[in-house]
């Protein structure tokens, strides 16, 4: 239930070892979250070297953060983007060497 950039920073995702990560935005979020959604997702960057599966649902930003197309996602095999209807550009999937799904 991250509602601000500050609470996203407090989650301190870079220090957590996560293999599977699912991020979901609710449809009826307040307008402040809508304005900060791209920055919030940027701050929620996990330890990319550990990540095997990433799902993003309902993301309302126009762009995905740089870390989602990082070459450090070496073991990411599953990426699912669901209902990210405001997005203008997909992550650079060619930089994800292990991606299968």
N, C-alpha and C positions, 0 to 999 in steps of 0.2 A: 504494500500500500504506500508506495512512494508518491508524494504529492508535490515535492519541490526539489530543486537542485541540492539544497542543504541536506534533506533527508536522504537523497541519493548518495551524497558524499559520506554520510554517516553509515550507510550500508557497507562501505569499504570493500567493494567486490574484488579489488585487486589483491587483497590479502586472503581471500577465501579460495579454497581448492574446490572447484566445481567441475564436474564432468558433463552434467546435463543442466541446461538453463532454459527456463521458459519465462518469457516476459509478456505480460498481457495488459492492455489498456482497456478500461471499461468504456462503454459508449457514452455514458452520462457523466463525464468528468467535468470539473469546473474550468472556466476559461483561462485561469492562470496556468494550469497544467498544460492546456493546449498551446500556450505561448512558449513554454519552456520544454516541451516534449523532446526536441532534438538534443538539447543540452543535458536533459535527464538521462537519455539513453547513452550519450557519450560518457557521462560520469559512471554509469552502471557497468562499465567495462570489466569483465571478469579476467582472471588469469587465462589468457588465450592459449597458452601452451598445454593446459589441462583439458580444455573444452572439446568434447566429442559430439555433442548435440546441442543445437540452439534453435528455439522456436520463438518467434515474435508474432503476437496476435493483436490486431486492432490498433497498431501504431499509427498515429495521426500526423507524424512529421513528414516533411517533403523529402528529406535525405536521411540515409542511414549513416551512423558514425564511421569514421575511418577504421576503427578496430574490427569492424565486421568484414572487412576485405583485407585484413592484415595477413601477411605471409607467416606470421607467428601462429596462426590457427592451423598448425601442421597436422593435427590429428582429428580435426573436425570432419566427421563423415556425414552428418545430417543437419541440414538447414531448412527450416520451414518458416515461410512468411505467409501469414494468413490475414486477410482483410486489412491490408496496409494500403488503403485506397487513396490516400493523399500523397503517397510516395511518388516522386518524379524520377528517381534513379535507383536502380538496384545496386547492391554491393558488387564489387568486381569479383565475381565468382571464379574467374580464371586464376586468381592468386591463392586458391584453396586447394592444395594438391591432393588431399585425401577425400574430398567431397564426393559422396556417392548418391545421396538423395537430397 
